[in-house]
Amino acid sequence: MFVEILLNVLWHVIAFIGCVYLVGFLISLINRTFYKMFNYSKLSVYGTGLIGTPIHETSHLLMCLVFFHKVNAVKFFQINDEDGVLGYVNHSWNPRNIYQQIGNYFIGVAPIAVGTLIIYFGMQYFLPNTFSQISTYFKEFSFLPSDGIMNIFGNVFTLFGGMMKSMFAEFSIGWKWWVFMLVSLCIAIHMSLSGADIKGSLVAIPLMIVLLLAVNLVLGLIPFGIYDDFLGVMSFGSSFLLCTLILSLVLSVLCLAAGIIIKVVILILRKIFRR
């Protein structure tokens, strides 16, 4: 039983912490590649940042309020900063307060979660059929240890491909598709975690692992099937979380693809007008 509990804790750490950082790293990599294609031009940075940065910083702010952190200063969007910082939320907390300490993790990774949820529920209005299809994927997706590693990878790739297909299924509806994609891509490209975001969130990781271990141990030793109910809730939460992470990754990849297309078009036009 003890070994089983430890394996469950490991799985929860992978699902609720490891996957978030992995997707955050991939989105950051896509972000840098996107801007590098345009030589970090002000048009590309400020053009996408005008929508994406306020949402990024608002997500930090919301989590600060949820975890009772003191907000010292907020800048939702700024231009011409010497360090190239588009926005920030400066906050402080009581290091002896466990709740506030754990909050650092959620504050740090908030842009991915909040940004994706805004896109997901915005889809309900702009692309209702896509929303319905992706919601079905969410319900059918499974991320359980019993599935086996290969089946999990298969589920992830199936979900990724299904989301990609769904995104373009309503291309013909007109302006709503274009508005949704434009806003979503601006949000997605700014969901990347900065060095400060990651550094701030890492402070809470040891405490979160200890908390997960304690909860699993306590509930695992209590009879009456409470632990099974807990594992069911955690399994649902991890599956939903991974679905939202994959959705954010899909949108980031689409943003990079759009950037590549724009770059190619610019290069072609330059060659034409040079003749």
C-alpha positions as CSV (number, residue, x, y, z in Angstrom):
1,M,0.0,0.0,0.0
2,F,2.8,2.4,0.9
3,V,4.6,1.8,-2.4
4,E,1.3,2.4,-4.3
5,I,0.8,5.7,-2.4
6,L,4.3,6.8,-3.4
7,L,3.7,6.0,-7.0
8,N,0.5,8.0,-6.9
9,V,2.3,10.9,-5.4
10,L,4.9,10.7,-8.2
11,W,2.2,10.6,-10.8
12,H,0.5,13.7,-9.2
13,V,3.8,15.6,-9.3
14,I,4.3,14.7,-12.9
15,A,0.8,15.6,-13.9
16,F,0.3,18.8,-11.9
17,I,3.9,20.2,-11.9
18,G,6.1,18.4,-14.4
19,C,3.7,18.7,-17.4
20,V,3.0,22.4,-16.6
21,Y,6.7,23.2,-16.7
22,L,7.3,21.1,-19.8
23,V,4.5,22.9,-21.8
24,G,5.7,26.2,-20.4
25,F,9.2,25.5,-21.7
26,L,7.9,24.5,-25.1
27,I,5.7,27.6,-25.4
28,S,8.7,29.8,-24.3
29,L,10.8,28.1,-27.0
30,I,8.1,28.8,-29.6
31,N,7.8,32.4,-28.4
32,R,11.5,33.0,-28.8
33,T,11.5,31.4,-32.3
34,F,8.6,33.5,-33.4
35,Y,10.1,36.8,-32.4
36,K,13.6,35.8,-33.7
37,M,12.1,35.3,-37.1
38,F,11.1,39.0,-37.1
39,N,14.3,40.1,-35.4
40,Y,12.3,41.1,-32.3
41,S,10.8,44.0,-34.2
42,K,8.6,46.4,-32.3
43,L,5.7,45.6,-34.6
44,S,5.8,41.9,-33.7
45,V,6.4,42.4,-30.0
46,Y,4.0,45.3,-29.4
47,G,1.5,44.1,-31.9
48,T,1.0,40.7,-30.1
49,G,1.7,42.1,-26.7
50,L,-1.1,44.7,-26.8
51,I,-3.5,41.8,-26.3
52,G,-1.4,39.1,-24.8
53,T,0.6,41.0,-22.2
54,P,-2.4,42.5,-20.2
55,I,-3.9,39.0,-20.0
56,H,-0.6,37.6,-18.9
57,E,-0.2,40.1,-16.1
58,T,-3.9,40.0,-15.1
59,S,-3.5,36.2,-14.6
60,H,-0.6,36.9,-12.2
61,L,-2.7,39.5,-10.4
62,L,-5.7,37.3,-10.0
63,M,-3.6,34.5,-8.4
64,C,-2.0,37.1,-6.1
65,L,-5.4,38.1,-4.9
66,V,-6.6,34.4,-4.5
67,F,-3.5,33.6,-2.3
68,F,-3.6,36.9,-0.4
69,H,-0.3,38.2,-1.6
70,K,0.4,41.9,-1.2
71,V,0.5,43.5,-4.6
72,N,3.1,46.3,-4.6
73,A,3.0,47.4,-8.2
74,V,1.3,46.4,-11.5
75,K,2.1,47.3,-15.1
76,F,-0.3,45.7,-17.5
77,F,1.5,47.0,-20.6
78,Q,4.4,49.3,-21.3
79,I,6.5,50.2,-24.3
80,N,10.1,51.3,-24.7
81,D,11.2,49.8,-21.4
82,E,15.0,49.6,-21.2
83,D,14.9,45.9,-20.3
84,G,12.3,45.0,-22.9
85,V,9.8,44.1,-20.1
86,L,6.3,44.5,-21.5
87,G,4.5,44.2,-18.1
88,Y,4.9,43.0,-14.5
89,V,3.3,42.3,-11.2
90,N,5.4,43.0,-8.2
91,H,4.1,41.2,-5.1
92,S,5.3,40.1,-1.6
93,W,4.1,37.4,0.8
94,N,4.7,36.0,4.3
95,P,7.2,33.2,3.9
96,R,5.8,31.6,7.1
97,N,2.3,31.4,5.7
98,I,2.0,27.9,4.0
99,Y,-1.0,29.0,1.9
100,Q,0.8,32.1,0.6
101,Q,4.0,30.1,0.0
102,I,2.1,27.5,-2.1
103,G,0.5,30.4,-4.0
104,N,3.8,31.2,-5.6
105,Y,3.5,28.2,-7.8
106,F,0.1,29.1,-9.0
107,I,1.0,32.8,-9.5
108,G,4.1,31.8,-11.5
109,V,2.3,29.5,-13.9
110,A,-1.0,31.4,-14.0
111,P,-0.5,32.8,-17.6
112,I,-0.8,29.3,-19.1
113,A,-3.8,28.3,-17.1
114,V,-5.8,31.5,-17.3
115,G,-4.8,32.3,-20.9
116,T,-5.9,28.9,-22.1
117,L,-9.2,29.0,-20.1
118,I,-10.0,32.4,-21.7
119,I,-9.4,31.0,-25.1
120,Y,-11.3,27.8,-24.4
121,F,-14.5,29.6,-23.1
122,G,-14.2,32.4,-25.7
123,M,-14.3,29.6,-28.3
124,Q,-17.8,28.8,-27.1
125,Y,-19.1,32.1,-28.6
126,F,-16.9,32.4,-31.6
127,L,-16.5,28.8,-32.7
128,P,-19.3,26.8,-31.0
129,N,-18.9,23.7,-33.1
130,T,-15.2,23.6,-32.4
131,F,-15.9,24.2,-28.7
132,S,-18.3,21.2,-28.7
133,Q,-15.8,19.0,-30.5
134,I,-12.8,19.9,-28.3
135,S,-15.0,19.5,-25.2
136,T,-15.7,16.0,-26.4
137,Y,-12.0,15.4,-26.7
138,F,-11.6,16.6,-23.1
139,K,-14.2,14.1,-21.8
140,E,-12.7,11.2,-23.7
141,F,-9.0,11.9,-22.9
142,S,-7.4,9.7,-20.4
143,F,-4.2,10.4,-18.4
144,L,-3.9,7.5,-16.0
145,P,-0.9,5.4,-14.9
146,S,-2.9,2.3,-15.8
147,D,-3.0,3.4,-19.4
148,G,0.7,2.8,-19.9
149,I,3.2,5.2,-21.2
150,M,2.7,4.3,-24.9
151,N,-1.1,4.6,-24.7
152,I,-0.7,8.0,-23.0
153,F,1.6,9.3,-25.7
154,G,-0.9,8.0,-28.3
155,N,-3.7,9.8,-26.5
156,V,-1.7,13.0,-26.4
157,F,-0.9,12.9,-30.2
158,T,-4.5,12.0,-31.0
159,L,-5.8,14.9,-28.9
160,F,-3.2,17.3,-30.4
161,G,-4.2,16.3,-34.0
162,G,-7.9,16.4,-33.2
163,M,-7.6,19.9,-31.8
164,M,-5.6,21.1,-34.9
165,K,-8.3,19.7,-37.2
166,S,-11.1,21.2,-35.2
167,M,-9.5,24.7,-35.3
168,F,-9.7,24.8,-39.0
169,A,-13.1,23.0,-39.4
170,E,-15.0,26.3,-39.0
171,F,-12.7,28.4,-41.3
172,S,-15.6,29.1,-43.6
173,I,-17.7,30.9,-41.0
174,G,-16.0,34.2,-41.7
175,W,-15.0,37.1,-39.4
176,K,-15.6,35.2,-36.1
177,W,-13.0,32.7,-37.1
178,W,-10.4,35.4,-37.9
179,V,-11.1,37.4,-34.8
180,F,-10.9,34.4,-32.6
181,M,-7.7,33.2,-34.2
182,L,-6.0,36.6,-34.1
183,V,-6.9,37.2,-30.4
184,S,-6.1,33.6,-29.4
185,L,-2.7,33.6,-31.1
186,C,-1.8,36.9,-29.4
187,I,-2.8,35.4,-26.0
188,A,-1.0,32.1,-26.7
189,I,2.3,33.6,-27.7
190,H,2.4,35.6,-24.4
191,M,1.5,32.6,-22.2
192,S,5.2,31.8,-22.1
193,L,6.7,31.8,-18.6
194,S,9.5,34.4,-18.0
195,G,12.6,33.6,-15.9
196,A,11.0,35.5,-13.1
197,D,7.8,33.5,-13.3
198,I,9.7,30.2,-13.1
199,K,12.0,31.4,-10.4
200,G,9.1,32.6,-8.3
201,S,7.1,29.4,-8.7
202,L,10.0,27.1,-7.9
203,V,10.0,28.3,-4.3
204,A,6.7,26.5,-3.7
205,I,7.6,23.1,-5.3
206,P,9.2,21.4,-2.2
207,L,6.2,22.4,-0.1
208,M,3.7,21.2,-2.7
209,I,5.4,17.8,-2.9
210,V,5.3,17.5,0.9
211,L,1.6,18.5,0.9
212,L,0.8,15.9,-1.8
213,L,2.7,13.2,0.1
214,A,0.9,14.1,3.3
215,V,-2.6,14.1,1.8
216,N,-2.0,10.8,0.0
217,L,-0.7,9.2,3.1
218,V,-3.5,10.4,5.3
219,L,-6.3,9.5,2.9
220,G,-4.6,6.3,1.9
221,L,-4.6,5.0,5.5
222,I,-8.3,6.0,6.1
223,P,-10.8,3.2,5.2
224,F,-14.2,3.5,3.6
225,G,-12.9,4.2,0.1
226,I,-12.1,7.9,0.6
227,Y,-8.8,7.4,-1.0
228,D,-10.3,6.0,-4.2
229,D,-12.6,9.0,-4.4
230,F,-9.6,11.3,-4.0
231,L,-7.7,9.5,-6.7
232,G,-10.8,9.8,-9.0
233,V,-10.9,13.6,-8.5
234,M,-7.1,13.9,-9.0
235,S,-7.3,11.8,-12.2
236,F,-10.1,14.0,-13.6
237,G,-8.1,17.1,-12.7
238,S,-4.9,15.9,-14.2
239,S,-6.7,14.8,-17.4
240,F,-8.4,18.2,-17.7
241,L,-5.2,20.1,-17.0
242,L,-3.2,18.2,-19.6
243,C,-6.0,18.8,-22.1
244,T,-5.8,22.6,-21.5
245,L,-2.0,22.5,-21.7
246,I,-2.2,20.7,-25.1
247,L,-4.7,23.3,-26.3
248,S,-2.3,26.1,-25.3
249,L,0.5,24.3,-27.1
250,V,-1.7,23.8,-30.2
251,L,-2.4,27.6,-30.3
252,S,1.3,28.4,-29.8
253,V,2.3,26.1,-32.7
254,L,-0.4,27.7,-34.9
255,C,1.0,31.1,-33.9
256,L,4.5,30.0,-35.0
257,A,3.0,28.6,-38.3
258,A,1.3,31.9,-38.9
259,G,4.6,33.7,-38.3
260,I,6.4,31.5,-40.8
261,I,3.8,32.1,-43.4
262,I,4.0,35.9,-42.9
263,K,7.8,35.8,-43.0
264,V,7.7,33.8,-46.3
265,V,5.2,36.3,-47.8
266,I,7.4,39.2,-46.8
267,L,10.5,37.6,-48.4
268,I,8.6,36.9,-51.6
269,L,7.2,40.5,-51.8
270,R,10.7,41.9,-51.2
271,K,12.1,39.9,-54.1
272,I,9.2,41.0,-56.3
273,F,9.7,44.7,-55.6
274,R,13.5,44.5,-56.0
275,R,13.1,43.5,-59.6
